[in-house]
Amino acid sequence: MADLLSNIPFWSAIIGLVSAQGIKPLLYYAARREWDWNRLWMTGGMPSSHTSTIIALTASIAMTEGFGSAHFAICFVISLVVMNDAMNVRLETGKQAEIINEWSEYLTQIFRNGPFSEQNLKTMIGHSSAQVLAGLVWGLLVGLSVTAVMM
């Protein structure tokens, strides 16, 4: 347990995740002038916490083990996969969920007394390029800062 508590890349990743999620309600309030504390737990939104987590880990590994290490190579490749997934696969899945939800509402109206039941799908699961870029920048800042402080 002591090894985990002194693991700098681990803490960089955790702080990258928690701080990115913590920023989401603040940015939502700045944009809309209303609080939505559910954003602390939601996927999607600004910044991408998945991206900030993996980038904070990758930056910390680069600083602690070097760019030539196998751990850095693994983190770098996983970072590319996570960012691609956030911008493409999960974003498209959210768009499809919006369309399915619209059709669900339409079918509910048609079959009011019939067997159809409405079940909404989660639509905010992916990220725009700007959200992923913000997560990348935030994760880089967190990873470099946490590692510099803890080394």
C-alpha positions as CSV (number, residue, x, y, z in Angstrom):
1,M,0.0,0.0,0.0
2,A,2.9,2.3,0.7
3,D,4.1,1.8,-2.8
4,L,0.8,2.9,-4.2
5,L,0.7,6.0,-2.0
6,S,4.1,7.1,-3.2
7,N,3.4,6.3,-6.9
8,I,3.7,9.7,-8.6
9,P,2.1,8.7,-11.9
10,F,-0.8,7.2,-10.1
11,W,-1.5,10.4,-8.2
12,S,-1.0,12.5,-11.3
13,A,-3.7,10.4,-13.0
14,I,-6.1,10.6,-10.0
15,I,-5.7,14.3,-9.7
16,G,-6.1,14.7,-13.5
17,L,-9.4,12.8,-13.3
18,V,-10.8,14.5,-10.1
19,S,-9.9,18.0,-11.1
20,A,-11.2,17.7,-14.7
21,Q,-14.5,16.4,-13.3
22,G,-14.6,19.2,-10.7
23,I,-14.2,21.8,-13.4
24,K,-17.2,20.6,-15.4
25,P,-19.9,22.2,-13.1
26,L,-17.9,25.4,-12.9
27,L,-17.7,25.7,-16.7
28,Y,-21.4,24.8,-17.0
29,Y,-22.2,27.6,-14.6
30,A,-20.0,30.1,-16.4
31,A,-21.8,29.3,-19.7
32,R,-25.4,29.1,-18.4
33,R,-25.5,30.8,-15.0
34,E,-27.1,27.8,-13.4
35,W,-25.5,25.0,-11.3
36,D,-25.6,21.4,-12.4
37,W,-23.8,19.3,-9.8
38,N,-24.6,16.1,-11.8
39,R,-21.8,17.2,-14.1
40,L,-19.4,15.9,-11.4
41,W,-20.4,12.4,-12.3
42,M,-21.3,12.6,-15.9
43,T,-19.3,11.5,-18.9
44,G,-18.9,13.9,-21.8
45,G,-18.6,17.7,-21.5
46,M,-15.8,20.1,-21.1
47,P,-13.0,19.1,-20.5
48,S,-12.6,15.4,-21.3
49,S,-11.7,13.8,-18.0
50,H,-10.8,10.6,-19.7
51,T,-8.2,12.5,-21.8
52,S,-6.9,14.5,-18.9
53,T,-6.5,11.3,-16.8
54,I,-4.5,9.4,-19.4
55,I,-2.5,12.5,-20.4
56,A,-1.6,13.3,-16.8
57,L,-0.4,9.7,-16.4
58,T,1.5,9.7,-19.7
59,A,3.2,13.1,-18.8
60,S,4.2,11.8,-15.4
61,I,5.6,8.6,-16.8
62,A,7.6,10.6,-19.3
63,M,9.0,12.7,-16.5
64,T,9.7,9.8,-14.1
65,E,10.8,7.1,-16.5
66,G,11.7,8.9,-19.7
67,F,10.4,8.9,-23.2
68,G,12.3,5.8,-24.1
69,S,10.6,3.6,-21.4
70,A,8.2,0.8,-22.2
71,H,5.7,2.4,-19.8
72,F,5.7,5.7,-21.7
73,A,5.2,3.9,-25.0
74,I,2.2,2.0,-23.5
75,C,0.7,5.1,-22.1
76,F,1.2,7.1,-25.2
77,V,-0.5,4.5,-27.4
78,I,-3.4,4.2,-24.9
79,S,-3.7,8.0,-24.9
80,L,-4.2,8.0,-28.7
81,V,-6.9,5.3,-28.4
82,V,-8.7,7.1,-25.5
83,M,-8.7,10.4,-27.4
84,N,-9.9,8.8,-30.6
85,D,-12.6,6.9,-28.8
86,A,-13.8,10.1,-27.0
87,M,-14.0,12.1,-30.2
88,N,-15.3,9.5,-32.6
89,V,-16.9,6.3,-31.2
90,R,-18.5,7.8,-28.1
91,L,-19.5,11.1,-29.8
92,E,-21.3,9.1,-32.6
93,T,-22.9,6.9,-30.0
94,G,-24.4,10.0,-28.3
95,K,-25.7,11.3,-31.6
96,Q,-27.4,8.0,-32.3
97,A,-28.9,8.0,-28.8
98,E,-30.4,11.4,-29.5
99,I,-32.1,10.1,-32.6
100,I,-33.3,6.9,-30.9
101,N,-34.7,9.1,-28.1
102,E,-36.6,11.2,-30.6
103,W,-38.1,8.2,-32.2
104,S,-38.9,6.7,-28.8
105,E,-41.0,9.9,-28.0
106,Y,-42.7,9.7,-31.4
107,L,-43.6,6.0,-30.9
108,T,-44.8,6.6,-27.4
109,Q,-47.3,9.1,-28.8
110,I,-48.5,6.6,-31.5
111,F,-48.8,3.7,-29.1
112,R,-50.1,5.5,-26.0
113,N,-52.1,2.5,-24.8
114,G,-50.0,-0.1,-26.5
115,P,-47.0,-2.3,-25.7
116,F,-44.4,0.3,-26.5
117,S,-42.6,1.9,-23.5
118,E,-40.2,4.9,-23.7
119,Q,-36.7,4.4,-22.3
120,N,-34.3,7.2,-22.9
121,L,-30.7,6.5,-23.7
122,K,-27.8,8.5,-22.4
123,T,-26.8,11.1,-25.1
124,M,-23.9,13.0,-23.5
125,I,-21.1,10.3,-23.6
126,G,-18.6,11.6,-26.2
127,H,-16.5,14.7,-26.7
128,S,-15.9,17.3,-29.3
129,S,-12.4,18.0,-30.5
130,A,-12.2,21.1,-28.4
131,Q,-13.2,19.1,-25.3
132,V,-10.6,16.5,-25.9
133,L,-8.0,19.2,-26.6
134,A,-8.9,20.9,-23.3
135,G,-8.6,17.6,-21.6
136,L,-5.2,17.1,-23.2
137,V,-3.9,20.5,-22.1
138,W,-5.4,20.1,-18.6
139,G,-3.9,16.6,-18.2
140,L,-0.5,17.8,-19.4
141,L,-0.5,20.6,-16.9
142,V,-1.7,18.4,-14.0
143,G,0.8,15.6,-14.9
144,L,3.7,17.9,-15.1
145,S,2.8,19.9,-12.0
146,V,2.0,16.9,-9.7
147,T,5.2,15.1,-10.8
148,A,7.3,18.2,-10.3
149,V,5.9,18.7,-6.8
150,M,6.2,15.1,-5.8
151,M,9.7,14.4,-7.2
